[in-house]
Amino acid sequence: MARKLKSDRVLFTAALLLVCASIVMVYSASAVVALERFQQPYFFVTRQALWAVLGLAVLAVAMRVDYRTYRNESFIWCLLGAVAVMLIGVLFSGSVNGTHRWFGVGGLGIQPSELAKVACVFFTALMLERRMHRIDDLSYSLVPIGLVVGVVIALILLQPDFGTSMSVALIVMVMVFAGGLHYRYFVGLLLIALPAIYLVLVSASYRRRRLLAFWDPWADPLGDGFQIIQSLIAVGTGGVFGRGLMAGVQKLFYLPEPHTDFIFSVISEEAGLIGTTAVLVCFCVIAWRGLRISVRAEDRFGSFVALGLTTMIAAQALVNISVVLGLMPTKGIPLPLVSAGGSSLLINLLGMGVLMNISQHESADA
């Protein structure tokens, strides 16, 4: 028999600390840029604060909705259908930096690919719960998951958004592996996928340039290697204690989008090793508590959902920080719960709310 538990306060505290850090650092990173572009230094931080309030409200609601409500085939298919319609519709929206990723609603940008992550988590969790007893029967278990998730990934690639599409693939792969799929199938799938990934990488010139810049950014320090070099300068000059809030230099038109993709660079420069360590600790706590919730979940559906949502945040944080430190090629992936961006913040806080609801239910023999 299941017993009622309180929501995970440690998880909530870690998420709240990151949101609070987001408000402070988005203002510090964007004030000069916002003043230059819009003559309003509070332009970006005001929007981030509004999204944070809305996101925390969504978290509070999701925390009180029994996660088993989502274990409904009609609900999940409707959610996937809505996501597919939005992903197709966004292709006809206005172009931003050569991509079609956002809807404009009331002056705010809505990114449907963020909701696609949650939809794929729910769908994969439902399929695994029902079919994991024959997980190695590919036609029975993996083909349905692969077809549906593959369509979602293909629509995201059309935007184009290689980073988010790979994030969705990684989340689903982790969930399937946890479902008990034999490792030899992963090796086979990887060997099959490598040529496709290679073709996607080389099909666009900017992706090829990013790969070359990753290997040797100093070969083109004022061109494709500029982002990585400026990020490393910001990280290196921060030292242990940092330059101080608002005292960073690299955000002053050296770092591209310092309030979004490279906000961890600004944190490194202004808060130093101490500030970046605090951020890393918060993400490690989220990963730890999320995995703990997954292990102790009352049923398999809750366990897979918790694992997927935890991977969604932890993997994205790992990729973003790796890019900032020059350990991976540059990708347009924000730091979850910290970078400016309403859709990302809203969906990640929704995920935190669902995780905390799952934490209220624990198997009696856990």
C-alpha positions as CSV (number, residue, x, y, z in Angstrom):
1,M,0.0,0.0,0.0
2,A,1.3,3.5,-0.9
3,R,1.8,6.0,1.8
4,K,1.5,9.8,1.6
5,L,4.7,11.8,1.8
6,K,5.6,15.4,1.8
7,S,7.0,16.9,-1.3
8,D,10.8,16.9,-1.6
9,R,11.8,20.2,0.0
10,V,15.5,19.7,-0.9
11,L,14.6,19.5,-4.6
12,F,12.3,22.6,-4.3
13,T,15.0,24.6,-2.5
14,A,17.6,23.8,-5.2
15,A,15.2,24.8,-8.0
16,L,14.2,28.0,-6.2
17,L,17.8,29.0,-5.6
18,L,18.5,28.6,-9.3
19,V,15.5,30.7,-10.2
20,C,16.5,33.4,-7.8
21,A,20.1,33.3,-9.3
22,S,18.5,33.6,-12.7
23,I,16.7,36.9,-11.9
24,V,19.9,38.4,-10.6
25,M,22.3,37.2,-13.3
26,V,19.9,37.8,-16.2
27,Y,19.8,41.5,-15.1
28,S,23.6,41.7,-14.7
29,A,24.2,40.0,-18.0
30,S,21.6,41.8,-20.1
31,A,21.3,45.4,-18.7
32,V,23.8,46.9,-21.0
33,V,22.6,44.9,-24.0
34,A,19.0,45.8,-23.3
35,L,19.9,49.4,-23.0
36,E,21.7,49.4,-26.3
37,R,18.9,47.5,-28.2
38,F,15.7,48.7,-26.5
39,Q,16.8,51.7,-24.4
40,Q,15.4,49.8,-21.4
41,P,18.0,48.2,-19.1
42,Y,15.2,46.1,-17.4
43,F,13.8,44.7,-20.7
44,F,15.0,41.1,-20.3
45,V,15.0,40.8,-16.5
46,T,11.3,42.1,-16.4
47,R,10.3,39.3,-18.7
48,Q,12.3,36.8,-16.9
49,A,10.7,37.8,-13.6
50,L,7.2,37.5,-15.1
51,W,8.0,34.0,-16.5
52,A,9.5,33.0,-13.1
53,V,6.3,34.0,-11.3
54,L,4.2,32.1,-13.9
55,G,6.5,29.2,-13.7
56,L,6.4,29.0,-9.9
57,A,2.6,29.1,-10.1
58,V,2.7,26.2,-12.6
59,L,5.0,24.3,-10.3
60,A,2.6,24.8,-7.4
61,V,-0.3,23.5,-9.5
62,A,1.7,20.5,-10.9
63,M,2.9,19.6,-7.4
64,R,-0.8,19.1,-6.4
65,V,-1.9,17.2,-9.4
66,D,-1.5,13.5,-9.0
67,Y,1.1,12.4,-11.5
68,R,-1.0,9.3,-12.3
69,T,-3.4,11.7,-14.1
70,Y,-0.9,11.8,-16.9
71,R,-1.0,8.0,-17.3
72,N,-3.9,8.4,-19.7
73,E,-3.5,7.4,-23.3
74,S,-6.0,9.9,-24.6
75,F,-4.3,12.7,-22.8
76,I,-0.8,11.8,-24.0
77,W,-1.9,11.4,-27.6
78,C,-3.7,14.7,-27.5
79,L,-0.6,16.3,-26.0
80,L,1.6,14.8,-28.8
81,G,-0.9,16.0,-31.4
82,A,-0.9,19.5,-30.0
83,V,2.9,19.5,-30.0
84,A,3.1,18.2,-33.6
85,V,0.7,21.0,-34.7
86,M,2.7,23.6,-33.0
87,L,6.0,22.3,-34.3
88,I,4.6,22.4,-37.8
89,G,3.0,25.8,-37.3
90,V,6.2,27.3,-36.0
91,L,7.9,26.5,-39.3
92,F,5.7,29.2,-40.9
93,S,6.5,31.8,-38.2
94,G,8.9,34.6,-38.6
95,S,12.6,33.8,-38.8
96,V,14.9,34.7,-35.8
97,N,18.6,34.3,-36.5
98,G,17.8,32.1,-39.5
99,T,15.6,29.7,-37.5
100,H,11.9,29.1,-36.9
101,R,11.6,28.1,-33.2
102,W,9.2,30.6,-31.6
103,F,5.6,31.8,-31.8
104,G,5.0,35.4,-30.9
105,V,2.2,35.7,-28.4
106,G,1.6,39.1,-26.9
107,G,5.2,40.1,-27.4
108,L,6.4,36.9,-25.8
109,G,8.2,34.1,-27.6
110,I,6.8,30.6,-27.1
111,Q,9.1,27.7,-28.1
112,P,7.0,24.5,-28.7
113,S,10.1,22.2,-28.7
114,E,10.4,22.7,-25.0
115,L,6.9,21.2,-24.5
116,A,7.9,18.4,-26.9
117,K,10.4,17.2,-24.3
118,V,7.7,16.7,-21.7
119,A,5.3,15.1,-24.2
120,C,8.0,12.6,-25.2
121,V,8.8,11.8,-21.6
122,F,5.1,11.0,-20.8
123,F,4.7,8.9,-24.0
124,T,7.9,6.9,-23.5
125,A,7.1,6.3,-19.8
126,L,3.6,5.0,-20.7
127,M,5.0,2.7,-23.5
128,L,7.8,1.3,-21.3
129,E,5.4,0.6,-18.4
130,R,3.2,-1.4,-20.6
131,R,5.8,-3.1,-22.8
132,M,9.0,-3.4,-20.8
133,H,8.3,-7.1,-20.1
134,R,9.3,-7.5,-23.8
135,I,11.8,-4.7,-24.0
136,D,14.2,-6.7,-26.2
137,D,11.4,-7.4,-28.7
138,L,12.2,-4.4,-30.8
139,S,9.1,-4.5,-33.0
140,Y,6.9,-4.6,-29.9
141,S,8.6,-2.1,-27.7
142,L,11.1,0.1,-29.4
143,V,9.6,0.6,-32.9
144,P,6.4,2.4,-31.6
145,I,8.6,4.7,-29.4
146,G,11.1,5.3,-32.2
147,L,8.4,6.2,-34.7
148,V,6.6,8.7,-32.6
149,V,9.7,10.3,-31.0
150,G,11.4,10.2,-34.4
151,V,8.7,12.3,-35.9
152,V,9.0,14.8,-33.1
153,I,12.8,15.0,-33.5
154,A,12.4,15.4,-37.3
155,L,10.1,18.3,-36.9
156,I,12.5,20.0,-34.4
157,L,15.4,19.4,-36.9
158,L,13.4,21.3,-39.5
159,Q,13.4,24.5,-37.5
160,P,16.5,23.8,-37.5
161,D,17.4,23.0,-33.8
162,F,20.0,20.2,-33.7
163,G,20.7,20.7,-29.9
164,T,17.1,20.3,-28.8
165,S,16.5,17.3,-31.1
166,M,19.6,15.6,-29.7
167,S,18.3,16.4,-26.1
168,V,15.0,14.7,-26.8
169,A,16.9,11.6,-28.3
170,L,19.1,11.5,-25.2
171,I,16.2,11.6,-22.8
172,V,14.4,8.8,-24.5
173,M,17.5,6.7,-24.8
174,V,18.2,7.0,-21.0
175,M,14.6,6.0,-20.2
176,V,14.8,3.0,-22.6
177,F,18.1,1.9,-21.2
178,A,16.6,2.1,-17.7
179,G,13.8,0.0,-19.0
180,G,16.2,-2.9,-19.4
181,L,17.1,-2.9,-23.1
182,H,20.2,-5.0,-23.7
183,Y,23.3,-3.0,-24.3
184,R,24.0,-4.7,-27.7
185,Y,20.9,-3.1,-29.1
186,F,22.2,0.3,-28.0
187,V,25.5,-0.4,-29.8
188,G,23.6,-1.4,-32.9
189,L,21.4,1.7,-32.8
190,L,24.4,3.9,-32.3
191,L,26.2,2.4,-35.3
192,I,23.0,2.9,-37.4
193,A,22.5,6.5,-36.1
194,L,26.1,7.7,-36.5
195,P,25.9,8.1,-40.3
196,A,22.6,10.0,-40.0
197,I,24.1,12.3,-37.3
198,Y,27.2,12.9,-39.5
199,L,25.0,13.9,-42.4
200,V,23.0,16.3,-40.2
201,L,26.3,17.8,-38.9
202,V,27.9,18.4,-42.3
203,S,24.7,19.3,-44.1
204,A,24.8,22.9,-42.7
205,S,27.9,25.0,-43.1
206,Y,27.5,26.7,-39.7
207,R,27.6,23.3,-38.0
208,R,30.8,22.3,-39.8
209,R,32.4,25.6,-38.8
210,R,31.4,25.1,-35.2
211,L,33.1,21.7,-35.2
212,L,36.3,23.1,-36.7
213,A,36.2,26.0,-34.1
214,F,35.8,23.5,-31.3
215,W,39.0,21.7,-32.4
216,D,41.0,24.9,-32.7
217,P,39.2,28.1,-31.8
218,W,42.4,30.1,-32.2
219,A,42.6,29.2,-35.9
220,D,39.8,31.9,-36.4
221,P,39.8,34.0,-33.2
222,L,37.7,36.8,-34.7
223,G,35.3,34.5,-36.5
224,D,34.0,31.1,-35.6
225,G,36.3,30.7,-32.6
226,F,35.3,34.0,-31.1
227,Q,32.5,32.7,-28.9
228,I,34.6,29.9,-27.3
229,I,37.6,32.2,-26.7
230,Q,35.5,35.0,-25.1
231,S,33.8,32.4,-22.9
232,L,37.1,30.9,-21.7
233,I,38.4,34.5,-21.0
234,A,35.3,35.1,-18.8
235,V,35.8,31.9,-16.9
236,G,39.5,32.4,-16.5
237,T,39.3,36.0,-15.3
238,G,36.7,35.3,-12.6
239,G,39.2,33.6,-10.3
240,V,38.0,32.3,-6.9
241,F,35.7,35.2,-5.8
242,G,34.9,36.8,-9.2
243,R,35.0,40.5,-10.3
244,G,31.8,41.2,-8.5
245,L,28.1,41.6,-9.5
246,M,27.7,43.9,-12.5
247,A,31.5,44.2,-12.8
248,G,32.0,41.7,-15.6
249,V,33.6,42.8,-18.9
250,Q,33.0,40.0,-21.3
251,K,29.2,40.5,-21.3
252,L,29.8,44.0,-22.8
253,F,29.3,42.9,-26.4
254,Y,32.1,40.3,-26.3
255,L,30.0,37.3,-25.3
256,P,27.2,36.5,-27.7
257,E,23.8,36.4,-25.9
258,P,25.4,36.6,-22.4
259,H,22.0,36.4,-20.7
260,T,21.0,33.1,-22.5
261,D,23.4,30.5,-23.8
262,F,26.5,32.0,-22.1
263,I,25.1,33.1,-18.8
264,F,27.3,30.6,-17.0
265,S,30.3,32.5,-18.4
266,V,29.0,35.7,-16.8
267,I,28.5,33.8,-13.5
268,S,32.0,32.6,-13.7
269,E,33.4,36.1,-14.3
270,E,31.4,37.9,-11.7
271,A,30.9,35.3,-9.0
272,G,34.1,33.3,-9.6
273,L,34.7,29.7,-8.5
274,I,32.5,30.1,-5.5
275,G,29.4,31.2,-7.5
276,T,29.8,28.5,-10.2
277,T,30.3,25.8,-7.6
278,A,27.1,26.9,-5.9
279,V,25.3,26.6,-9.3
280,L,26.8,23.2,-9.9
281,V,25.8,22.0,-6.4
282,C,22.2,23.0,-7.1
283,F,22.2,21.0,-10.3
284,C,23.8,18.0,-8.6
285,V,21.2,18.1,-5.9
286,I,18.4,18.2,-8.6
287,A,20.0,15.2,-10.3
288,W,20.4,13.3,-7.0
289,R,16.9,14.0,-5.7
290,G,15.4,13.3,-9.1
291,L,17.1,9.9,-9.3
292,R,16.1,9.2,-5.7
293,I,12.5,9.9,-6.6
294,S,12.7,7.7,-9.6
295,V,14.0,4.8,-7.6
296,R,11.4,5.2,-4.8
297,A,8.4,5.9,-7.1
298,E,5.2,4.0,-6.4
299,D,5.0,2.5,-9.9
300,R,6.9,2.1,-13.1
301,F,5.2,5.0,-14.8
302,G,6.2,7.4,-12.1
303,S,9.7,6.0,-12.0
304,F,10.2,6.5,-15.8
305,V,8.7,10.0,-15.7
306,A,10.9,11.0,-12.9
307,L,14.0,9.7,-14.7
308,G,13.0,11.5,-17.9
309,L,12.4,14.8,-16.3
310,T,15.6,14.6,-14.2
311,T,17.6,13.8,-17.4
312,M,15.9,16.7,-19.2
313,I,17.4,19.2,-16.7
314,A,20.6,17.5,-15.8
315,A,21.7,16.7,-19.3
316,Q,20.9,20.1,-20.6
317,A,22.9,21.7,-17.8
318,L,25.8,19.4,-18.5
319,V,25.8,20.3,-22.2
320,N,25.5,24.1,-21.6
321,I,28.3,24.1,-19.0
322,S,30.5,21.9,-21.3
323,V,30.0,24.4,-24.2
324,V,30.9,27.3,-21.9
325,L,34.1,25.5,-20.8
326,G,35.0,24.6,-24.4
327,L,34.5,20.9,-23.8
328,M,31.8,20.6,-26.5
329,P,31.1,22.4,-29.8
330,T,28.9,25.5,-29.5
331,K,25.2,24.8,-29.3
332,G,22.2,27.0,-28.7
333,I,21.1,25.3,-25.5
334,P,20.3,27.4,-22.4
335,L,21.2,26.7,-18.9
336,P,18.0,25.3,-17.4
337,L,16.3,27.4,-14.7
338,V,19.0,30.1,-15.1
339,S,19.2,31.4,-18.6
340,A,16.8,34.0,-19.9
341,G,14.0,32.3,-21.8
342,G,10.3,32.0,-20.8
343,S,9.4,28.6,-22.5
344,S,12.5,26.9,-21.1
345,L,11.9,28.2,-17.6
346,L,8.2,27.4,-17.6
347,I,8.6,23.8,-18.8
348,N,11.5,23.1,-16.4
349,L,9.5,24.4,-13.5
350,L,6.6,22.3,-14.7
351,G,8.9,19.3,-14.6
352,M,10.0,20.2,-11.1
353,G,6.4,20.3,-10.0
354,V,5.7,16.8,-11.5
355,L,8.8,15.5,-9.8
356,M,7.7,16.8,-6.4
357,N,4.3,15.3,-6.8
358,I,5.9,11.9,-7.6
359,S,8.0,12.4,-4.4
360,Q,4.7,12.4,-2.4
361,H,4.1,8.8,-3.3
362,E,6.6,6.1,-2.3
363,S,6.4,2.4,-2.6
364,A,5.9,0.7,0.8
365,D,9.0,-1.5,0.3
366,A,11.2,1.4,-1.0
